[in-house]
């Protein structure tokens, strides 16, 4: 862009349109801006109809930082001048782009993923905190292990034991289920592991209790040993499925066992009691899992249909897609097999999610 | 101070008729607008500079709709006060 036009040029342009002498115009332009400055000083405000408003705004003292030297300096309280163009001026200036309008972004897939990650992170920290409380008392009885990690902070130590507890529960569960030991867990000193297993076993690891029931359970899963669980803050079917079974995509199966009590899969409240069935085997119970996924999907769809003006429908649509995307992840080909029961748009979106 | 009072004040200072002053003020402001429309900038000595700036499109979140919005590219008036003006109003 060229150099800014000077008052002299402005005067010339005004003179082309108005029949007056040069000196008067120059003085007038100068005086016009002098008056604006005076008004700003005396009344904090000067409004020119059809042009805009100049305002004097008070800025409180703040601290700034020199990005080169990292030096903190104090910026004294001062006034600044703000110019707000009138709507007429703003529209005239924006004439080139006035045909462009704000667009509402309907596709919330990206935001949905972020939100989901955030929720998971929150629930993780919550459960970890709860387990730290549990183990904190127990480690106090075992001073031997404290010396092992004495250089680490107390919080870090309890955190590690909390993680180890989760790891052990998962490990035991996995071992007992189909003999599929998951050895990808965190490496923790084995003495601590044993110690925690002994302590945690009676109260916190009910999954391994019925190990022999695997084969008959595949036929009649309802009769398999189930247990009751009371919802705490931050729980959801998906988070519970991830914690209990190490697989978030299995949550429709968990929900299918509780569907009568909870018509909306997204609404469970702290204090509610749900039934937690035995972990379904991904390979043996393929029909049960797939039908539960379809059930959850259709539950979402019917909720959207019944409550067509609900503000939750956007979320429900996304969740419905997550459900079937999970089905595709668990059993590749799921979407293809059930394409006559699933909306074509949802199939397309969920394939994108899987990818 | 509204425009009528401004015209009256200018007329007394320059000893001109209010009619002439009004016409001149309107034309001056119109010319500044035209300068900005022509993608030029205008700098008033001791006051500040006016310029039309192109702002790129950006994504915002509208909490009322709970939706993200794509705000289009647009041109905005940008006023940058001069150091002299800043000094004067902070006296």
Contacts between the chains, C-beta under 8 A, distances in Angstrom:
chain1	res1	chain2	res2	distance
A	1	B	39	7.0
A	1	B	40	7.3
A	1	B	41	6.7
A	2	B	40	6.7
A	4	B	40	7.4
A	4	B	41	4.2
A	4	B	42	6.1
A	4	B	43	3.8
A	4	B	49	5.5
A	4	B	51	7.5
A	5	B	35	5.7
A	5	B	40	5.6
A	5	B	41	6.9
A	5	B	42	4.8
A	5	B	43	6.9
A	6	B	43	6.5
A	6	B	45	7.3
A	7	B	44	5.9
A	7	B	45	6.0
A	10	B	28	6.9
A	10	B	31	5.9
A	10	B	32	7.0
A	10	B	35	7.4
A	10	B	42	6.4
A	10	B	44	8.0
A	13	B	31	4.9
A	13	B	34	7.8
A	13	B	35	7.8
A	14	B	24	6.9
A	14	B	27	5.2
A	14	B	28	5.7
A	14	B	31	5.6
A	17	B	27	5.5
A	17	B	31	7.7
A	18	B	23	6.2
A	18	B	24	6.1
A	18	B	27	5.3
A	20	B	20	6.9
A	20	B	24	6.7
A	24	B	14	6.6
A	24	B	16	6.8
A	24	B	24	7.8
A	25	B	24	6.5
A	27	B	14	5.9
A	28	B	10	6.4
A	28	B	14	6.1
A	28	B	16	7.8
A	28	B	21	6.9
A	28	B	24	5.3
A	28	B	25	7.4
A	28	B	28	7.3
A	29	B	28	5.8
A	29	B	44	7.5
A	31	B	10	5.7
A	31	B	13	5.5
A	31	B	14	6.4
A	32	B	6	7.7
A	32	B	10	6.7
A	32	B	25	6.4
A	32	B	28	6.6
A	33	B	44	5.3
A	33	B	46	7.2
A	33	B	47	4.3
A	35	B	1	7.6
A	35	B	6	6.2
A	35	B	9	6.0
A	35	B	10	6.9
A	36	B	47	7.3
A	37	B	47	6.8
A	37	B	85	6.3
A	37	B	88	5.6
A	37	B	89	7.2
A	39	B	1	5.3
A	40	B	89	5.4
A	41	B	88	6.9
A	41	B	89	5.7
A	41	B	91	7.3
A	43	B	1	7.2
A	46	B	1	6.3
A	47	B	1	7.7
A	47	B	2	7.0
A	48	B	3	6.3
A	48	B	6	7.5
A	48	B	29	6.4
A	49	B	2	6.9
A	49	B	3	5.1
A	50	B	29	7.1
A	51	B	29	4.7
A	51	B	32	7.7
A	51	B	33	7.3
A	52	B	77	7.1
A	54	B	79	7.9
A	56	B	89	5.5
A	78	B	86	7.9
A	78	B	90	5.4
A	79	B	89	5.0
A	79	B	90	5.4
A	80	B	81	7.4
A	80	B	86	7.4
A	81	B	48	7.1
A	81	B	79	7.5
A	81	B	81	4.2
A	81	B	85	6.2
A	81	B	86	7.1
A	81	B	89	6.3
A	82	B	79	7.9
A	83	B	48	7.9
A	83	B	50	7.9
A	83	B	77	7.0
A	83	B	79	3.5
A	85	B	76	7.8
A	85	B	77	4.2
A	89	B	33	6.0
A	89	B	77	6.3
A	90	B	76	7.3
A	90	B	77	6.7
A	92	B	33	6.2
A	92	B	37	6.3
A	93	B	33	7.7
A	93	B	36	5.8
A	93	B	37	6.5
A	93	B	52	4.9
A	93	B	75	5.1
A	93	B	76	6.8
A	93	B	77	5.5
A	94	B	74	5.1
A	94	B	75	4.8
A	94	B	76	7.2
A	95	B	37	7.4
A	95	B	75	8.0
A	96	B	75	6.1
A	97	B	72	6.3
A	97	B	73	5.4
A	97	B	74	4.9
A	97	B	75	6.0
A	100	B	57	8.0
A	100	B	72	3.3
A	100	B	73	6.3
A	100	B	74	7.2
A	101	B	72	6.6
A	102	B	69	5.0
A	102	B	70	6.6
A	102	B	71	5.2
A	102	B	72	6.5
A	103	B	69	6.7
A	103	B	70	4.4
A	103	B	72	7.6
A	104	B	62	7.7
A	104	B	65	6.6
A	104	B	67	5.0
A	104	B	68	7.7
A	104	B	69	5.7
A	105	B	59	7.2
A	105	B	67	6.4
A	105	B	68	4.2
A	105	B	69	6.6
A	105	B	70	5.9
A	106	B	67	7.5
A	108	B	67	7.6
A	108	B	68	7.2
A	111	B	68	6.5
A	311	B	66	7.0
A	314	B	66	7.5
A	314	B	67	7.9
